Amino acid sequence: MLAKHLRKILVGTAVLGTLVGGYGALVAPNMRSAHAVPAVAMPAQSASTPVGAALLPDFTAIVEREGGAVVNVSVSGTMKTAMTGLPQLDPNDPFYDFFRRFQPGNPDGQYQTHGLGSGFIVSAEGIILTNAHVVTDANEVTVKLTDRREFKAKVLGIDKATDVAVLKIDAKDLPTVKLGNPQQSRVGEWVVAIGAPFGFENSVTAGIISAKARSLPDSGYIPFLQTDVAINPGNSGGPLFNMRGEVIGINSQIYSRNGGYQGLSFAIPIDIALKIQQQLVEHGKVSRGRLGVMIQEVNQSLAVSFGLPKPEGALVSSVEPGSPAEKAGVEVGDVILKFNGKEVASSGELPPLVADLAPGSHATLEVWRKGQSKALTVSLGEASLAQSATNEKSADPGRLGLAVRPLTPNEKSEVHSSAGLLVENVGGPAARAGVRPGDVILAVNGSPVESAEQLRLLTGKAGKTIALLIQRGETRLFVPLNIG
């Protein structure tokens, strides 16, 4: 199974030495307007030049012009390691000090750690952007410029949710990068990265933008730029340039089976990073808007179930009690099509739009409910840093392939629902759709279910596709079933 072998790698810091820990893992108001920098010229074609070669870009001008503003970031700290091969004793035990003396390495279990990353200067007064995972938990951060000068850096702020960190060094009249607008970038255009992969300083790699607005696990606030630029440990925090020599992203993550680059690299759009920078510099923290819903993607089957013309939007699978969404009238089964007038083509586009607004802001939602659109107004909250059987027998609604029974009062309390059916056995269409024993069916096409007979009736009235609202553990999700 691909998911078992595919690992997400934060590529921030190269691990050095034995027993050494590595430090891995919207347009901003202060974004400077695009500078009038000419695009990199293509080589002139001559009679002796192959046609293919004439189409290849030349990156030398970008590197010469912008490379001086790219820095290397080295970090050091300590890591605690439990005593190995010796009895695990309480520190208050009288024999603890005796055995501690025989612990290999540092007797206190403290080991010095070192790591490397990259960054780039955005202010001539010494403001530097890098990744949060490069400097998190570092005791000391050192910035090295291309002219070999080194400075101790102060960490002005870290935002782990977006993996952005802001550093400050005591220097003036420094070279700075030019900032571009990633919203204007296009899939297929050339991009260039500069960084220190595996500690090789000022290395340059190039490729194209493979996709935009990628949503990655545990990174819901960022619509990543996906590229095929070679990125490896040590590149994290470095800039991603377009062909005009403008930074459009911060290189942050890769997907890999072996821990090294395999053609999938992801960069944080610079407009998002600059908004984070502004909040960290001004307030020392980042505040984000909060809606209070769980959402999922709308596929073709779900679109048919809800009567949508096409698969789009963010399907609401759960509404947090007392949340801004509940107060605004958002319901489970709503499909959010627009947020503040901006179309939500996929579920991954909604979290960054919500997070970009300050807590207390008012926003408009266009939702699809029971075959028609509806407008709602919501006042956003603030996102936190973290966020026995009854007498009725089981029945088997044949069209679905499910054996179910009503929930007991205790089970209803556990799932926080006044209705629902526990799945005891599954086969047929339900099994093919991914329904499992132990799942709780809460609703069919938006209608709550309390009995097997009710499930039969709702299934009989449905067409060829229905949508089951399922609770699995702490998660609620819609499962489309093709029963044609």
C-alpha positions, 0 to 999 in steps of 0.5 A: 500500500502506497500510504505505508511506504510514502513518508513526509519529510521535513527537509530543514536540517542535516543531521550531523555526528553520532547520537546527534539530533537534527532540527527538522521539523493572500498578499501581505500588507507589507509586500513590496510591489514587483520590481521592474526586473527583466525576465531572464533572456533565452539564448540566441539561436544560431545556425549551429545551435540545436533547436532544443538548446535554444529553448533552455533558460539561463539562470546565471543572471538570477544567481548573480543578482539575488544569490547574495541575499541567500544565507546559511542557517546553522543551529545548535542545542541539546537533546536529552537521552535516557540511559541505555543498557543500565537500570532505569532508576528514579533520580531520587534512588540512592543508586542513580548516581552510581549507575549514571557514572557508567553511562556512555557519553555524557553521564547526564544524558545530554548530547550536543545537536547541530543542524543546517538550513537556509534562509533569505534576507527580506530587509536591509536591516537584518530581517531573515525568513526561514522555516520554523522547523529549522530553528525550533528548540535551538539554543543558538542560531548562526547566520552565515552570509555569502561573503563569509561573515557570520552573525548570531541571530535572534529568533523574533518568532516562530509559527509552527502551523505554517512552518515560518520563522523570522530571524534578526541579525545585527547588520545594516545595508544588507542585500535583499531579495525581490518579492513576487506574487505567487498568485500570478505564477503558472503551472509549468513555468521555470523556478530556481532554488538556492540553498545548502543541501547536505551542507553544500553552501549556495547550491542552485537547482532548477525545475518547474512548478508542478501544481498550485494550491496543494493541501498536505496532511497537518498543513491545512493553512498552506496552499503549497506550490508543488515543484520538481526542483531538487530539494534535500536536507539543508535546503529548507527555509531557502527561497524559490525564485521565478524567472524574473528573479522574484521570490515566490516561495519558501522551500519547506517539504518533500515527499520521499520513500528514502528521505531524499529528493524524489521529484516532489518538493513543496514551497510556502507561498511568499505572500502567506509567509509575509503576513506571518512575518508581519504578525510575528514582528508586531505582536510576537504571535499569529492570530487566525480566524476560526469557523469551527467545522470539519470538512472533506472533499466533494467527489463525483458520487457525493456531488450526485448525492447532494444534487450539485452540478459538479464536484466542488466546494467543501463538504461540512461533515461536523459542526462544533457545538457553540462554534461560529459556524453553528451560531451562523446556521451552518449544518452538517451536509452543507457544501461551502461553495464561496467564502467572502465571494471567493469560490471554494473549488476544493476543500483545501482552499477553505482553511487558508481563507478562514485563517487569513482573517482576524478573529472577530471578522465577519464573513459571508458564506454561500452554501449548498443545502438541499438542492439550492444555494443559501447565504450565511453570515458568520463572525469568526472566532480565534483558532487555538494553538493546538484544536447495552443493545435495545430490543430491536434486532439487527437488520440487513437493508439489502441494497446497502449490504449493512447489518445495523442496530440502533445505538444504546443511550450510552453509545449516543452519549459517546458519539454526541448524537440523539440518533444513529445506527451501529454497523455490526456487519458490512458487505456489498456496496457499503463494503466497497465504499469503505464502511466498516463494522463499528462505524455509526451511521448518523444520517442518509442524504442529510436525514438523521436515522434512528432505526433500520426501517428508517434506513430502508425507507430513505434508501428506497427513496434515493436514486442510484447514489446516496451519501451516508454521514458516518462517525468513526472514532472522533471523526465524522465523514460522508461516504458516497454509496453507489446502489444502482 
